[in-house]
């Protein structure tokens, strides 16, 4: 694995293990899958790198909110040329550098050390995205999350000691454009967007290969985000209590519905009240909660849609209108004919750990609609200020928005998320308590 080492001027570089030769005309350089194809350079001109921005560090004692680099994405496609590589003491010749990974995610850990070190040196509170050998498995959450899309990258590199067999010592320049997003996990929305375009010039050979030039360019873009962008306005201020209880939107008027006075009586009855919810982006589940045709599901199931399609267990289909949502609590209210079906009745009390429960939904595939699984209540949790019911009952993508019920079919909660490692279930699944669904959607019982 590459090792971070300090160099002059407070900058950092990575020492990368000796490149693995893939053939006489191709060499893999570093973690980016950068390819050197041996043919004359023609596409890129000399780089005009902007003067590095001046960034003032925060005064000691400045209150800060924690930030974390959450995701890095590249717009470069496999095989895209992004620079040139020269060789020898005179840095002559020019061979094309090509991107050798798919368009999309780049390992955030490749850039996390740059983001963290740069901002910490300026006095900011940064939560590392790198793996911790003693990680408890809980999700680390900062006040604000930062994501970056590498829109363009141009590198002008040289291996001055290649004649001596040294294909790691590298100097040169790199120019990068990054489109940044700042995300608020409490409000669950992107708060700001900003684009930076700058780079770095490394005049003295460094023992970190071509990727060191890429890291240096990324570092300058981080500094530009602080100096010219909006990051400072979010990161400076009193830390927020991420565990404080989240409250419903007080501006949402209560909606009075004809809620059932008694339950469906059985798990089979609960399955009959559960529907498949289909939108343009996929499918989830939902369930009837009122005889006048109102249904609950997750906000992430409907997304930004105004209308979605519902399908009952007997195959009948109908259109539902999205009436209201709460993005933070991830709940949505739908309106569509009840067709004489019996709605679910909310359980009148709380259930303890170890109580047997059932989940209903459409795991993975739409033709698995109405699947019922059994488990127990594992715990009651608070995550990011929201209450959750934890259960080992088996759920999968497609169960989202489906009900969690007792053996008598009484509503306890709604499926929302689960812990999966390498796409494998871990028996840790989370449900929104029924009380919160009603509260955050401002649903009250009518007379």
C-alpha positions, -999 to 999 in steps of 0.1 A, spaced: 0 0 0 12 35 -6 27 53 24 22 90 31 55 109 38 61 146 45 82 167 22 95 203 21 70 231 24 45 211 44 33 192 13 29 155 12 36 129 -13 30 91 -15 57 65 -20 42 40 -44 56 4 -47 75 -4 -79 51 -3 -109 40 -36 -122 51 -42 -158 22 -54 -179 40 -57 -212 67 -42 -233 45 -13 -243 25 -7 -211 31 1 -175 6 4 -147 13 34 -125 0 36 -89 -35 31 -76 -54 50 -103 -47 25 -130 -28 51 -150 -15 35 -182 16 45 -202 11 37 -238 43 39 -258 34 61 -288 44 97 -297 27 125 -278 4 148 -298 -27 158 -278 -16 180 -250 1 214 -249 22 228 -221 2 233 -189 -7 267 -177 -12 261 -140 -28 290 -120 -8 305 -92 -15 286 -59 -42 304 -38 -33 319 -5 -53 304 24 -53 318 59 -54 292 87 -82 296 113 -71 313 145 -65 290 174 -97 283 193 -121 290 164 -152 269 168 -156 245 139 -181 219 126 -167 186 115 -164 178 78 -157 146 59 -148 137 24 -175 112 16 -172 104 -21 -149 111 -51 -161 105 -86 -143 108 -119 -158 118 -153 -128 102 -171 -135 70 -190 -113 40 -194 -88 47 -221 -92 85 -220 -58 102 -225 -51 127 -197 -15 137 -200 20 130 -212 51 114 -197 86 124 -207 119 107 -199 155 114 -192 175 142 -177 163 165 -205 127 153 -202 124 146 -238 99 125 -258 63 123 -249 42 92 -242 5 93 -235 -10 86 -201 -43 69 -202 -70 64 -175 -75 27 -169 -105 26 -146 -142 29 -152 -160 62 -152 -175 67 -117 -163 61 -82 -127 64 -73 -116 50 -39 -122 79 -15 -93 67 6 -69 76 -23 -78 112 -17 -88 113 19 -53 117 32 -49 148 10 -82 163 20 -76 156 57 -40 168 59 -47 199 40 -77 210 60 -63 200 94 -32 221 87 -56 251 83 -73 244 116 -105 226 104 -121 196 121 -119 167 97 -134 132 101 -112 107 83 -129 85 57 -100 60 59 -105 26 74 -98 22 111 -84 -11 123 -105 -8 154 -137 5 138 -167 -6 158 -188 -8 127 -209 22 135 -213 48 107 -190 78 113 -210 109 106 -197 145 104 -216 177 105 -212 181 68 -201 157 40 -181 168 10 -181 151 -24 -161 158 -55 -164 150 -92 -131 152 -111 -144 168 -143 -110 170 -161 -74 162 -154 -42 170 -174 -8 159 -163 27 168 -177 51 144 -161 87 135 -164 109 106 -151 143 124 -151 161 93 -138 145 67 -161 179 62 -178 191 47 -145 161 24 -142 142 48 -118 106 50 -130 92 64 -97 110 97 -92 87 121 -109 84 159 -115 61 180 -135 27 196 -133 -10 187 -131 -42 207 -137 -75 195 -123 -111 207 -123 -133 195 -95 -170 200 -90 -177 200 -53 -209 194 -34 -215 200 3 -242 178 19 -261 183 52 -269 148 67 -294 164 90 -315 180 63 -305 152 39 -298 175 9 -270 191 -10 -265 226 5 -240 240 -20 -221 234 -52 -188 250 -63 -163 243 -90 -125 248 -87 -99 245 -114 -63 247 -104 -32 225 -100 3 222 -89 39 223 -102 65 199 -87 99 210 -98 120 186 -77 116 149 -84 95 131 -58 95 94 -51 57 89 -55 52 85 -92 27 102 -115 -1 99 -89 18 122 -67 12 150 -92 -25 141 -92 -26 143 -54 -8 177 -54 -34 190 -79 -62 177 -58 -47 194 -27 -47 228 -45 -83 223 -54 -91 216 -17 -73 249 -8 -93 267 -35 -125 253 -21 -116 269 13 -102 301 -1 -128 309 -28 -156 284 -22 -183 281 4 -167 254 26 -156 279 53 -191 292 58 -203 257 67 -172 245 86 -168 275 110 -193 277 139 -204 258 169 -206 221 164 -241 207 159 -255 179 181 -260 152 155 -277 131 181 -303 157 191 -339 146 185 -351 156 150 -385 173 149 -412 174 123 -417 204 101 -439 227 122 -453 244 90 -471 212 78 -508 213 87 -523 182 104 -542 159 80 -572 142 95 -578 106 82 -603 78 89 -579 55 107 -591 20 116 -602 13 151 -592 -24 149 -566 -44 132 -566 -69 104 -560 -97 129 -534 -117 111 -501 -115 92 -519 -126 61 -542 -96 65 -512 -73 67 -498 -88 35 -532 -81 18 -529 -44 28 -493 -42 14 -487 -29 -21 -458 -28 -46 -448 8 -53 -431 14 -87 -415 46 -99 -392 56 -127 -362 47 -107 -372 13 -93 -396 -3 -69 -403 -5 -32 -432 -13 -10 -461 5 8 -492 -2 28 -527 11 33 -534 30 65 -568 45 59 -601 34 44 -603 66 25 -572 56 4 -540 67 20 -508 48 20 -474 50 37 -440 44 20 -405 58 21 -395 91 5 -366 74 -12 -390 50 -29 -409 78 -46 -380 102 -50 -391 134 -67 -421 118 -85 -456 133 -82 -473 100 -92 -463 64 -88 -479 30 -96 -493 7 -70 -500 -30 -75 -520 -51 -50 -511 -87 -42 -539 -99 -66 -524 -80 -95 -547 -50 -96 -528 -18 -105 -536 18 -100 -519 52 -99 -512 70 -66 -505 107 -60 -476 117 -37 -494 140 -12 -466 149 12 -431 138 23 -406 143 50 -371 138 34 -352 137 67 -374 111 83 -377 94 48 -414 90 48 -441 97 22 -479 97 21 -497 85 -10 -534 88 -21 -551 62 -42 -584 42 -40 -585 17 -11 -607 -7 -32 -624 -19 -1 -592 -33 14 -587 -34 52 -560 -9 63 -534 -16 89 -540 -6 125 -512 9 145 -502 -12 175 -515 5 206 -484 0 226 -446 -6 223 -431 -40 220 -400 -52 238 -367 -66 227 -372 -103 217 -408 -99 205 -416 -118 173 -422 -96 143 -429 -100 106 -419 -79 76 -439 -77 43 -426 -64 10 -411 -71 -24 -374 -80 -18 -352 -76 -48 -377 -84 -76 -413 -72 -82 -425 -107 -87 -416 -114 -50 -443 -89 -39 -460 -100 -7 -430 -119 7 -433 -124 45 -403 -129 67 -401 -135 105 -376 -123 131 -374 -105 165 -370 -70 178 -332 -68 184 -330 -32 199 -344 3 198 -319 27 184 -312 64 180 -292 72 148 -285 108 138 -313 120 161 -339 97 147 -355 67 164 -353 32 148 -364 -3 155 -336 -28 149 -346 -63 139 -330 -94 124 -361 -101 102 -348 -106 67 -353 -77 43 -336 -66 11 -338 -37 -14 -375 -36 -25 -387 -41 11 -382 -3 16 -416 12 26 -430 -21 36 -446 -27 71 -432 -44 102 -461 -60 120 -469 -81 151 -483 -116 148 -518 -101 148 -509 -78 119 -507 -46 139 -483 -20 125 -450 -14 144 -429 3 118 -418 7 82 -386 -8 66 -360 18 56 -325 5 57 -302 -24 65 -265 -32 70 -250 -51 41 -213 -60 36 -203 -70 1 -240 -71 -6 -246 -97 20 -272 -94 48 -259 -90 83 -291 -95 102 -292 -58 112 -322 -41 97 -338 -8 106 -374 3 107 -391 37 113 -414 35 143 -451 38 134 -455 68 158 -428 87 138 -444 80 105 -477 96 117 -459 124 135 -436 135 107 -464 134 81 -487 152 105 -514 125 103 -541 126 129 -572 104 135 -605 120 123 -638 116 139 
